[in-house]
Amino acid sequence: MKNITVVGVGYVGLVTGTCLADLGNKVVCLDVQEDRIAQLNEGAMPIYEPGLEEMVARNARAGRLAFTTSYARGLEEAEFVFICVGTPTGVDGEADLQYVRAAASSVAAAMHAPLILVNKSTVPVGTGDWVADIVRSGQRTPVPFSVVSCPEFLREGSAIADFMNPDRIVLGSLDREAANRVAELHLPLRTTIVVTDLRTAEMIKYASNAFLATKISFINEIATICEALGADVKEVAAGMGYDRRIGRHFLDAGIGWGGSCFPKDVQALAHMAVEKGRHPQLLRAVMDINADQRRDVVAKLKSLLGELRGKTIGLLGLAFKPNTDDMRDAPAADIEWNEFKQLDLARLRQAMRQPVIVDGRNIYEPSQVTALGFAYRCFGRGFGGQG
Ligand SMILES: NC(=O)c1ccc[n+]([C@@H]2O[C@H](COP(=O)([O-])OP(=O)(O)OC[C@H]3O[C@@H](n4cnc5c(N)ncnc54)[C@H](O)[C@@H]3O)[C@@H](O)[C@H]2O)c1
């Protein structure tokens, strides 16, 4: 059992803190949002994540999980402090580090015993060293500490399962002993632990997200070509995916990637490259293709409906993917919308003035939908899907 403080109680922090408590540690979760902490102390969830409410309640009841807004209280017994605050996009596409800076300064001012600062927020390469400088200069009296980068790879909607069964844990530090102590916290997860230096660990996170975004933009480009040539991108992706060097995941053509991570992380990586005089042409193309996918939805609608002004258009699935309430940078938010809760295609057909469906996720079979009398457009499904 270790004493752990988690700073930032959002999607990553609340899941991390709760899962670490579930593994038997004593965890205090700290946030500057008083209403968020008050809610949690009353057993209410500030975010939706399947299974989280029950897990929080169980660990709080067992005395392993507590919530506070006070750094003094939060750091009373801390051996490890996990930083899980947000790193949104700044004005020029860079990662905005104001919350990381504030968290590091507050930790520095409140810490009174040696601790290991574990950074889980996605931060530009070199931030670990910068955080160490902030803590060193902010301490009232010098207290030893180490910084370890431990980037998070969980996905909203399956965050608990991802935390408990990760593909790997990546740890980066200049202090190998500190990295080993963080590795010990993760031993119950029985997974591969990659230990490297700080900057490399920070880069592994960006490179991973950029690669996944690239895969999606790649298949979207193939979908556009399929549309022109009459091939079916779903079959193409399946045929490609059997090759183990390629794999089936992240080859779903459609409206493109969104959410709170890919857009800001790809942009931040490109920004880091430009700052160092590099030309991130692949990352730029990946972002351009993604922006085109959203425009393409509107173009497909116009091809079926003509002028969109004055038309009522229903939009299903507002979050960027299923099982999350996170609306940050969801592709759907760029387009006019309304919400449908259930989808009974035959009933929907009756209710619609003009039976038109643009399927941004390629979830329907073109022949079935058109047989019901819909004008249907999807992405890259050959001539049957009409593009
Ligand atoms: N959401 C994801 O799926 C995901 C996955 C992997 C990595 N990440 C990364 O993890 C980090 C956190 O993401 P998130 O989605 O959990 O963010 P979030 O916005 O849901 O939560 C961040 C929390 O930090 C709190 N906070 C801000 N400043 C603080 C301070 N000084 N002290 C204490 N708390 C403070 C906020 O009030 C908020 O509750 C980001 O860097 C993100 O890129 C997110």
The ligand as an ORCA input file, in Angstrom:
! r2SCAN-3c Opt
* xyz 0 1
  N      -9.166     12.187    -21.815
  C      -8.448     11.223    -22.354
  O      -8.961     10.286    -22.975
  C      -6.939     11.212    -22.207
  C      -6.216     10.056    -22.532
  C      -4.824     10.066    -22.406
  C      -4.178     11.219    -21.966
  N      -4.912     12.343    -21.673
  C      -4.189     13.522    -21.185
  O      -4.378     13.600    -19.775
  C      -4.466     14.974    -19.358
  C      -5.784     15.200    -18.624
  O      -6.846     14.993    -19.534
  P      -8.364     14.892    -19.049
  O      -9.165     14.557    -20.250
  O      -8.436     14.025    -17.835
  O      -8.615     16.427    -18.617
  P      -9.902     17.029    -17.879
  O     -10.076     18.395    -18.421
  O     -11.043     16.062    -17.934
  O      -9.453     17.138    -16.359
  C      -8.456     18.000    -15.924
  C      -8.748     18.361    -14.479
  O      -7.628     19.081    -13.949
  C      -8.130     20.046    -13.049
  N      -7.110     21.062    -12.788
  C      -6.701     22.072    -13.602
  N      -5.739     22.806    -12.994
  C      -5.542     22.235    -11.768
  C      -4.654     22.528    -10.699
  N      -3.785     23.541    -10.751
  N      -4.718     21.750     -9.596
  C      -5.612     20.723     -9.523
  N      -6.456     20.396    -10.515
  C      -6.421     21.156    -11.627
  C      -9.368     20.562    -13.751
  O     -10.214     21.246    -12.853
  C      -9.972     19.275    -14.304
  O     -10.872     18.687    -13.390
  C      -4.327     15.800    -20.650
  O      -2.988     16.175    -20.800
  C      -4.740     14.824    -21.737
  O      -4.138     15.125    -22.971
  C      -6.277     12.355    -21.756
*
